[in-house]
Amino acid sequence: MRKIALAAMILGMAGVLGACSMDGDGAAKTAEGTTVAQETSQAEKGQKEKAGEGEEQTDTSGAGKSIAGIVFQEDQFFKLMSAGYEAAAKDLGYEIQLSNVTNDQMKETELVNTYTAQGVAGIAISPLSATISPEALKVSSDKGVKICVANTAMDSYPFSIAAYTSDNYAFCKQTGEIAVDFIKEKYGDEKIKLGILQFKTQIPETSAERVNGFLAALDEGGVNYEIVSNQDAWLQDTAIAKAGDMLAANPDIDIMFAANDGGTIGAVMAVENAGQAGKTFVFGTDASEQIVDLLKADNDILQAVTGQDPFQIGYKTVETLVQSIEGKDVADQGKTVIVEGIPLRRGDTKQLDDFMSDLKSKM
């Protein structure tokens, strides 16, 4: 009898272990670059049977130490933010599913819904829209998924644990202050002609903060300027075309300011393509390996940028997310935490080399 009871106990334990193994593997992993259709299909497989009066139940079997990280653009800034997400998750013993919605609001919403249905414990996200993104994230939060936002403030996300971002106005004002010194030395009190590349049709609030920060520095520095062209172009290829058109219509543009990484690189390439090196000078935003190369280039086009620290933003976002998931005290609860900008300028070789060494260590 004791042998029979022991055998039954072993079989019962094996059944329990088998069931746990199935639940743990049941939340399909979403690799970066999968289609929304694939991700939605994975979510459907992970949903529980409807219960009660037909109310859909969220599958929490994949929770525990499974989280998601979402960004919205394919440039070095967001690659570094994703690297920060991933590094924090690894350090803290969590599995993270990374996705890039490539400026597609519908895909962002579907991904949030997918991860919620899979039963992830939390979502770290750089949201695409301050007006649309909060809707799906709030639903996810109400279903028990922890949310922590990056690259934006808490204002539109009161349900988020915290927010980690740069001060868009302040760090672009830093670039403007460098521009004031350059303009005063090169042009004196002469009125300069200014061209602007921004992204107001993509994220109007952030774009305005960056442009206004740069212009505030010029105003406070007493620079005499006229804005002769103000266009939207945040992706590199589009920025090359738009900046090229600006220069064709206004070949006497003295200074061009670009409000993001892709716009900055595109503006520099457009100036070079137009044969305007030495006539038109670029000040930009964000820092990457390519931008550092442009600051070192002999063409003397790009003069300065202020970079953000997307790796640190991503790392802190996931770190705080995990603290909340585990029920620990969160020092930054309910706060928008500013991660300081990093000014980089032409001619400061040591600073540029130190920045690149640090950048490569994080990639």
Secondary structure by P-SEA (a helix, b strand, c coil): caaaaaaaaaaaaaaaaaaaaaaaaccccccccccaaaaaaaaaaacccccccccccccccccccbbbbbbccccaaaaaaaaaaaaaaaaabbbbbbbbccccaaaaaaaaaaaaaaccccccccccccccaaaaaaaaaaabbbbbbccccccccccccbbbbcaaaaaaaaaaaaaaaaaaacccccbbbbbbbbcccccaaaaaaaaaaaaaaaaaacccccccbbbbbccaaaaaaaaaaaaaacccccbbbbccaaaaaaaaaaaaaacccccbbbbbccccaaaaaaaacccccccbbbbccaaaaaaaaaaaaaaaaacccccccccbbbbbbbbbbccaaaaaaaaaaaaaaac
